[in-house]
Amino acid sequence: MLGEATATQPIPPVRDPGAPTVEIREVYKSFGSFDILRGLNLSFANNAITTVLGPSGTGKSVLLKHIVGLLEPDAGEVMVFGDDIWKASEDDRYELRKRFGVLFQDGALFGSMDVYDNVAFPLRKHTSMTESEIEEVVMGRLREVGLEAAKNKEPGSISGGMRKRAGFARALVMNPEVVLFDEPDSGLDPVRTSLLNDLILQMHAEHGGTYVLVTHDIRTARKVSDYVGLIWKGKLIHYGPTEEAFASEDPFVRQFLAGDSAGPLGMD
Ligand SMILES: Nc1ncnc2c1ncn2[C@@H]1O[C@H](COP(=O)(O)OP(=O)(O)OP(=O)(O)O)[C@@H](O)[C@H]1O
């Protein structure tokens, strides 16, 4: 049985501190006759921000769902904290998931709860903290994302950018070691995207952790990432430090990162 991570208890260490916290080994996934992941290998740098880029429909969100244990691979291993999440028992998988923070595209907030209750939700569900302890943590997170004044608002009455920040506060409330972002910039104008990117960098600098970010926005990738991974046709075709990716001579990497129509990447 894996140790339980709660906001009031220390988080158990990764078994081998040198091993990657999140590693995808030769993962295959098809839906019907559509082969999406085709032997994907990707070892994410610990305690860094990695952006995963790739053409639409290439399986980036599917990859995130594998990491968090929502989709099971047809073959291959999804290693998190030194365990194959799909070889763990269902109970252990549930415990592992508590060590993740996930920010879905629209914040995925509960529409019937105000911002405060949304952020407090994981603490109420997974810890035995008292309401006053919860208040201290929740208000701290809301302050960090600039939403103290909006704590009693419902998600439907705040802007898309505010919903994302609320989703971010909730994703971080359990002090996760791994935070996954599925297109955090979708639907945001360039200024709000830039502000959200600043917030991602700030929160990472403050709390650390292994961040994995899926986006289409090349500027976001350049600004926030330490590492860039590029997926094409279900395989990793490039992984390395951000500056190296942007200086790459590889025709596909160059075309994708420059957003050029000319190059090996077509509409298929
Ligand atoms: N549960 C599912 N059942 C069937 N097909 C699925 C399922 N989840 C994803 N797919 C298909 O897998 C493919 C990859 O989807 P995914 O959302 O991972 O792409 P993506 O790279 O994130 O794309 P985008 O950048 O456009 O968001 C798509 O064709 C999608 O329709």
Ligand as a Chemical Component Dictionary entry (heavy atoms), coordinates in Angstrom:
data_LIG
# 
_chem_comp.id                   LIG 
_chem_comp.type                 NON-POLYMER 
_chem_comp.pdbx_formal_charge   0 
_chem_comp.three_letter_code    LIG 
# 
loop_
_chem_comp_atom.comp_id 
_chem_comp_atom.atom_id 
_chem_comp_atom.alt_atom_id 
_chem_comp_atom.type_symbol 
_chem_comp_atom.charge 
_chem_comp_atom.model_Cartn_x 
_chem_comp_atom.model_Cartn_y 
_chem_comp_atom.model_Cartn_z 
_chem_comp_atom.pdbx_ordinal 
LIG N1  N1  N 0 -12.091 8.082  -25.214 1  
LIG C1  C1  C 0 -11.883 8.152  -26.556 2  
LIG N2  N2  N 0 -12.538 7.328  -27.399 3  
LIG C2  C2  C 0 -12.310 7.370  -28.727 4  
LIG N3  N3  N 0 -11.455 8.213  -29.333 5  
LIG C3  C3  C 0 -10.780 9.052  -28.540 6  
LIG C4  C4  C 0 -10.956 9.077  -27.117 7  
LIG N4  N4  N 0 -10.138 10.016 -26.594 8  
LIG C5  C5  C 0 -9.489  10.571 -27.648 9  
LIG N5  N5  N 0 -9.865  9.998  -28.789 10 
LIG C6  C6  C 0 -9.331  10.316 -30.131 11 
LIG O1  O1  O 0 -7.922  10.268 -30.053 12 
LIG C7  C7  C 0 -7.343  11.244 -30.901 13 
LIG C8  C8  C 0 -6.347  12.068 -30.117 14 
LIG O2  O2  O 0 -7.074  12.916 -29.226 15 
LIG P1  P1  P 0 -6.380  13.980 -28.267 16 
LIG O3  O3  O 0 -7.491  14.763 -27.663 17 
LIG O4  O4  O 0 -5.431  13.326 -27.374 18 
LIG O5  O5  O 0 -5.592  14.870 -29.309 19 
LIG P2  P2  P 0 -4.720  16.170 -29.021 20 
LIG O6  O6  O 0 -3.363  15.894 -29.553 21 
LIG O7  O7  O 0 -4.833  16.556 -27.582 22 
LIG O8  O8  O 0 -5.473  17.165 -29.982 23 
LIG P3  P3  P 0 -5.771  18.722 -29.856 24 
LIG O9  O9  O 0 -4.435  19.364 -29.927 25 
LIG O10 O10 O 0 -6.592  19.009 -31.063 26 
LIG O11 O11 O 0 -6.480  18.935 -28.547 27 
LIG C9  C9  C 0 -8.492  12.051 -31.481 28 
LIG O12 O12 O 0 -8.758  11.579 -32.782 29 
LIG C10 C10 C 0 -9.639  11.754 -30.547 30 
LIG O13 O13 O 0 -10.859 11.823 -31.229 31 
# 
loop_
_chem_comp_bond.comp_id 
_chem_comp_bond.atom_id_1 
_chem_comp_bond.atom_id_2 
_chem_comp_bond.value_order 
_chem_comp_bond.pdbx_ordinal 
LIG N1  C1  SING 1  
LIG C1  N2  SING 2  
LIG C1  C4  DOUB 3  
LIG N2  C2  DOUB 4  
LIG C2  N3  SING 5  
LIG N3  C3  DOUB 6  
LIG C3  C4  SING 7  
LIG C3  N5  SING 8  
LIG C4  N4  SING 9  
LIG N4  C5  DOUB 10 
LIG C5  N5  SING 11 
LIG N5  C6  SING 12 
LIG C6  O1  SING 13 
LIG C6  C10 SING 14 
LIG O1  C7  SING 15 
LIG C7  C8  SING 16 
LIG C7  C9  SING 17 
LIG C8  O2  SING 18 
LIG O2  P1  SING 19 
LIG P1  O3  DOUB 20 
LIG P1  O4  SING 21 
LIG P1  O5  SING 22 
LIG O5  P2  SING 23 
LIG P2  O6  DOUB 24 
LIG P2  O7  SING 25 
LIG P2  O8  SING 26 
LIG O8  P3  SING 27 
LIG P3  O9  DOUB 28 
LIG P3  O10 SING 29 
LIG P3  O11 SING 30 
LIG C9  O12 SING 31 
LIG C9  C10 SING 32 
LIG C10 O13 SING 33 
# 
